[in-house]
Every structure is written in C-alpha cells, then in structure tokens.
Amino acid sequence: MVSKLLSSRFRTLASSGVRVLLVIGLLGTASLAFSQTERGWTAEIGGGFTPVVGALSQRLDNGWNIRVGGGYNITSHFSTGIEYRWNGLGVGNSVLREANVPGGNSHVWSIGLVPRLSFSPHHGINPYVVGDVGYYRRVVEFTQPTLQPAVVFDPFFGFFQGAIPADRVLGRITRNGIGGGGGLGFEIGLGGRGRRAKIFSEARYEYAATGALPTRLIPVTFGLRW
C-alpha cells in the first residue's frame, strides 16, 4: 500500500515537472515571434542560503548553497542550460540524540536541466521565471571529533610532526531520487548596452523523491551571469 502511494506521488511529481518544463518551453518558443534573437553560450556562478522546509526541516538544519552552470541563449527571452548545485546543511540536535552521536553534517547535491524565460532582457532590471528537473543525492553523516596526524610547518622551527582536529565518520545515510521545481528571479545588467555580464538574485522551490522522507528546499542564490 505504501509503495503504491509513493509510486503515485512520484508519478504526480514527474507529471507536474514535465508540465512546468513544457509551459516554459512553449513560452520560450513563442518568444521567437516578438524578440530579437541573441544567441550565444552563457555561464553563471552563485551562492546563498538554503532553508529546509516540510518534514525534513524537523531532521536537518538550514544551510548554504553554491552553484555553477552553463547554457545557451536560444533567444534574448529564452535560454536553457545545465546546473550543478551543492547545499550544505546541518543535522538537528534531536537526530543526534536519537543516534547517540556527538556530531553530524549533511548535504544535498544535484544536477539538472534548467530552462529560463526572461520578461525584459533589454531593460535595466530583468525579471524571469525558471524551471528545473534533474537528479538529486542527499547524504547525512554522523561524526565524532578526533585528531589527524599531519606534518606542520613553523616559520621558525621548520617542519615537525603534529596533529590537527578532524571528524571521523561513524555512519552515512544516502538517498537518491529524481526531482525538480521552479522559481522567480531578476537580473541587473553591468555596464552599458550590449554588455552580457549581469548580477542576479533568485529563489526556487525544489522537491526530490528521496525515499520515505522527501527533500524539500528553497535555495536563495545571488551570483554573476555572463
């Protein structure tokens, strides 16, 4: 019964994600009729903070994110590309007490297809909508502080054998799944007209079917696109 319910939810998620991508794709295709074509490759890099939402927020703590990506401007209004994203998260104290371990950390990384539809690409501030579908991997590690042997250099005494603080991994839980989402953002051009460099700010809702406890995040990212 549970497997049928999860299967049904996964099919619903996949169907919704496909519909979002189709809508953005159709709007992007329609933009060919009224926009000046500005084809070309594009890239971006950014970072920010990542709130955890849903039931997962009771197990993991909010964290931070970084992302890099590249794509192609099909028109001045529509582009698509590939992104790699990393969300560094914490582990809740209640989870650490349940596991009877002194420490822990977690992260979610993903890679996905990201179409984007811009509304005012030739103005100073350009709002846009963005979609996302791809592969997600969630990792939770339980750790214990330890000392790691290392060679240390001192400018007066030279090299000597020492020890540095480190974390020893006691256990690891990994969940994989397909996910996606969408969001809103805006970008501001740098320099004069015709310059492609832009700063951007963006917020997305992301969902991944990672087992009995889905992954739900709302990463907020600031970065540079060119």
C-alpha positions in Angstrom: 0.0 0.0 0.0 2.8 2.4 1.0 4.8 1.6 -2.2 1.7 2.2 -4.3 1.2 5.6 -2.6 4.9 6.6 -3.1 4.7 5.5 -6.7 1.6 7.5 -7.2 3.2 10.6 -5.6 6.3 10.1 -7.8 4.2 9.9 -11.0 2.4 13.1 -9.9 5.7 14.9 -9.3 7.1 13.8 -12.6 4.0 14.8 -14.4 3.9 18.2 -12.8 7.6 18.8 -13.5 7.1 17.9 -17.2 4.2 20.3 -17.4 6.2 23.1 -15.9 9.0 22.5 -18.4 6.6 22.2 -21.3 4.9 25.5 -20.4 8.3 27.3 -20.1 9.4 25.7 -23.4 6.3 26.8 -25.2 6.5 30.3 -23.9 10.2 30.4 -24.9 9.3 29.2 -28.4 6.6 31.8 -28.7 9.1 34.5 -27.7 10.8 33.9 -31.1 7.9 35.8 -32.6 8.5 39.0 -30.8 12.0 39.1 -29.6 15.3 40.0 -31.2 17.4 36.8 -31.4 20.6 37.0 -29.3 22.0 33.5 -29.5 25.1 32.5 -27.6 26.6 30.5 -24.8 26.2 31.6 -21.2 27.6 30.7 -17.8 26.9 31.5 -14.2 28.2 31.1 -10.7 26.4 31.9 -7.4 25.8 31.1 -3.8 23.5 31.9 -0.9 21.4 30.4 1.9 19.1 27.3 1.8 16.1 27.0 4.1 14.8 23.4 4.6 11.0 23.0 4.5 8.5 20.3 5.1 9.0 17.3 7.3 12.8 17.3 6.5 13.1 20.6 8.5 12.5 18.6 11.7 15.6 16.5 10.9 18.0 18.8 9.1 19.0 22.4 9.8 19.1 25.2 7.3 22.4 25.8 5.4 24.0 27.4 2.4 24.3 26.7 -1.3 26.7 27.2 -4.2 26.1 26.5 -7.9 27.7 26.7 -11.3 26.1 26.3 -14.7 26.3 26.8 -18.3 23.8 27.0 -21.1 22.7 28.6 -24.4 20.6 31.7 -25.2 18.1 30.5 -27.8 16.6 34.0 -27.9 17.0 37.1 -25.8 14.0 35.9 -23.8 14.6 32.2 -23.6 17.6 30.1 -22.5 18.3 26.6 -21.3 21.3 25.0 -19.6 22.8 22.5 -17.1 23.4 23.3 -13.5 25.4 21.6 -10.7 24.2 22.6 -7.2 25.5 21.9 -3.7 23.5 22.6 -0.5 25.5 22.2 2.8 23.1 21.5 5.7 23.2 20.7 9.4 21.8 17.8 11.4 19.3 18.6 14.1 20.2 18.1 17.7 17.2 15.7 18.2 18.5 13.5 15.4 22.0 13.4 17.1 20.5 12.5 20.4 18.4 9.7 18.8 21.5 8.3 17.1 23.6 8.8 20.3 26.4 10.5 18.4 28.3 13.7 19.2 28.1 15.4 15.7 26.9 15.3 12.2 26.6 17.1 8.9 24.5 16.7 5.7 24.4 17.9 2.1 22.3 17.7 -1.0 23.8 17.9 -4.4 22.0 17.9 -7.7 22.5 18.3 -11.4 19.6 19.3 -13.7 18.2 20.9 -16.8 17.2 24.5 -16.2 15.1 26.4 -18.7 14.6 30.2 -18.1 12.2 32.7 -19.5 13.1 36.4 -19.3 10.5 39.2 -19.5 12.6 42.3 -20.0 16.0 41.3 -21.3 16.7 44.8 -22.8 15.9 46.8 -19.7 18.0 47.6 -16.6 16.1 45.1 -14.4 15.0 41.8 -16.0 12.6 39.6 -14.1 12.4 35.9 -15.1 10.9 32.5 -14.2 13.0 29.4 -14.1 12.2 25.7 -14.1 14.3 22.7 -13.0 14.3 18.9 -13.4 17.2 16.6 -12.6 19.0 14.1 -10.3 19.3 14.7 -6.5 21.5 13.0 -3.9 21.1 13.6 -0.2 23.8 12.5 2.3 23.7 12.5 6.1 26.9 11.7 8.0 27.3 11.1 11.8 30.7 12.1 13.1 33.0 12.2 16.1 35.8 14.7 16.7 39.3 13.2 16.5 42.9 14.2 15.8 44.5 13.5 12.5 48.3 13.2 12.2 49.8 15.8 9.9 53.1 17.5 9.0 53.0 21.0 10.3 55.3 23.9 9.2 56.5 26.6 11.5 58.5 29.6 10.0 61.0 29.5 12.9 61.3 25.7 13.7 60.6 24.3 10.3 58.6 21.1 9.7 57.5 18.8 12.5 55.0 16.0 13.1 51.8 17.2 14.7 48.0 16.6 14.8 45.1 18.7 13.6 41.4 18.5 14.6 39.2 16.4 12.2 35.9 14.5 12.2 35.7 10.7 12.0 32.7 9.4 10.1 30.7 6.9 12.2 28.0 6.3 9.7 26.5 7.6 6.5 22.9 7.6 5.1 22.4 8.3 1.4 19.2 8.7 -0.6 18.9 9.4 -4.4 16.0 10.5 -6.5 14.6 12.5 -9.3 13.3 15.9 -8.5 12.6 19.4 -9.8 11.0 22.7 -9.1 10.8 26.3 -10.2 11.1 29.8 -9.0 11.5 33.5 -9.7 14.4 35.8 -10.0 15.7 39.0 -11.5 19.0 40.1 -13.1 20.6 43.5 -13.5 23.0 44.2 -16.3 26.5 45.5 -15.6 28.0 48.2 -17.9 26.4 49.7 -21.0 24.1 48.3 -23.5 25.3 45.2 -25.2 27.3 44.0 -22.1 26.4 40.5 -21.3 27.6 40.4 -17.6 24.7 40.5 -15.1 24.2 40.1 -11.4 21.2 38.0 -10.4 19.1 37.1 -7.4 16.8 34.1 -7.4 14.7 31.9 -5.2 13.4 28.4 -6.1 11.3 25.7 -4.6 12.9 22.3 -5.1 11.4 18.8 -4.4 13.1 15.5 -4.8 11.6 12.0 -4.3 14.4 10.7 -1.9 12.6 7.8 -0.2 10.0 8.0 2.6 11.3 11.5 3.6 11.3 13.7 0.5 13.8 16.5 0.1 12.2 20.0 0.1 14.4 23.1 -0.2 14.0 26.8 -1.0 17.6 27.9 -2.0 18.0 31.6 -2.3 21.0 32.5 -4.6 22.9 35.6 -5.5 25.5 35.5 -8.3 27.0 36.5 -11.6 25.8 35.5 -15.0 27.6 36.3 -18.3 
